[in-house]
């Protein structure tokens, strides 16, 4: 049984939000979001980087099924994944920024190592 955070959203909205977060994260290399969202995004982004390290056609198709932009997948397989060829996991880092002004949610910065 998979253990994951529900993030207060129905399944389809949660999946769409996480796909967009992962796509933006891989596109820009850094995002600012809440701690819970960052932890879920981290899990999925590291899976995408691992697919990029495999580098075969099947892995590329699996990444394209999740990431919403082809250009991001191309960048992932050509530039991002080769940087981590010697590294076994731990491709991302979370920095705590502090509470958000509106609702005091813990805000963090998620970035590539």
C-alpha positions as CSV (number, residue, x, y, z in Angstrom):
1,X,0.0,0.0,0.0
2,X,1.4,3.4,-1.0
3,X,1.7,5.9,1.7
4,X,1.2,9.5,0.6
5,X,-0.1,12.9,1.7
6,X,-3.6,13.8,0.6
7,X,-2.9,17.6,0.8
8,X,-6.6,18.4,1.3
9,X,-7.5,17.7,-2.4
10,X,-9.4,15.1,-4.4
11,X,-7.2,12.5,-6.2
12,X,-7.4,14.1,-9.7
13,X,-6.6,17.6,-8.4
14,X,-3.8,16.3,-6.2
15,X,-2.2,14.5,-9.1
16,X,-2.5,17.5,-11.4
17,X,-1.0,19.8,-8.8
18,X,1.9,17.4,-8.2
19,X,2.5,17.0,-11.9
20,X,2.7,20.7,-12.3
21,X,5.0,21.1,-9.3
22,X,7.4,18.5,-10.5
23,X,7.4,20.0,-14.0
24,X,8.1,23.5,-12.7
25,X,10.8,22.1,-10.3
26,X,12.6,20.3,-13.1
27,X,12.2,23.3,-15.4
28,X,13.6,25.9,-13.0
29,X,15.7,23.8,-10.6
30,X,14.1,25.4,-7.6
31,X,10.6,26.1,-6.3
32,X,9.1,27.7,-3.2
33,X,6.0,26.0,-1.7
34,X,4.7,24.6,1.5
35,X,6.6,21.9,3.4
36,X,4.0,19.1,2.8
37,X,3.8,19.8,-0.9
38,X,7.6,20.0,-1.2
39,X,8.0,16.6,0.5
40,X,5.6,15.0,-2.0
41,X,7.2,16.8,-4.9
42,X,10.6,15.6,-3.8
43,X,9.5,12.0,-3.9
44,X,8.2,12.3,-7.4
45,X,11.0,14.5,-8.8
46,X,13.7,12.0,-7.5
47,X,11.8,9.2,-9.4
48,X,11.9,11.3,-12.5
49,X,15.7,11.9,-12.2
50,X,16.2,8.2,-11.6
51,X,14.3,7.5,-14.9
52,X,16.5,10.1,-16.5
53,X,19.6,8.2,-15.3
54,X,18.3,5.0,-17.0
55,X,18.1,6.9,-20.2
56,X,16.3,4.3,-22.3
57,X,13.2,4.8,-24.4
58,X,10.8,3.2,-21.9
59,X,12.1,5.5,-19.1
60,X,11.7,8.5,-21.4
61,X,8.1,7.5,-22.1
62,X,7.3,7.0,-18.4
63,X,8.7,10.5,-17.7
64,X,6.6,11.9,-20.6
65,X,3.5,10.3,-19.1
66,X,4.0,12.3,-15.9
67,X,5.9,15.5,-16.7
68,X,3.6,17.9,-18.7
69,X,6.2,19.5,-21.0
70,X,8.3,17.7,-23.6
71,X,11.1,20.3,-23.4
72,X,11.5,19.6,-19.6
73,X,11.8,15.9,-20.2
74,X,14.4,16.5,-22.9
75,X,16.4,18.7,-20.5
76,X,16.0,16.1,-17.7
77,X,17.5,13.3,-19.9
78,X,20.2,15.4,-21.6
79,X,21.4,17.8,-18.8
80,X,20.0,17.1,-15.3
81,X,20.2,13.3,-15.0
82,X,23.9,12.9,-16.3
83,X,25.0,15.3,-13.5
84,X,23.8,12.7,-10.9
85,X,25.2,9.6,-12.6
86,X,27.6,9.0,-9.7
87,X,25.0,9.7,-7.0
88,X,22.7,7.2,-5.5
89,X,19.6,9.2,-4.6
90,X,19.4,12.4,-2.7
91,X,19.2,14.7,-5.7
92,X,17.1,17.4,-3.9
93,X,17.4,19.6,-0.8
94,X,14.8,21.4,1.3
95,X,15.4,24.7,3.0
96,X,12.9,26.1,5.5
97,X,12.0,29.7,4.9
98,X,9.5,30.4,7.7
99,X,5.8,30.7,8.1
100,X,3.6,32.2,5.4
101,X,2.0,35.5,6.2
102,X,-1.6,34.6,5.4
103,X,-2.1,31.2,7.1
104,X,1.2,30.6,8.9
105,X,1.9,27.5,6.7
106,X,5.6,26.5,6.8
107,X,7.2,27.6,3.5
108,X,10.3,25.9,2.1
109,X,12.5,26.1,-0.9
110,X,13.0,22.8,-2.8
111,X,16.1,22.8,-5.0
112,X,18.4,20.5,-6.9
113,X,21.6,19.6,-5.1
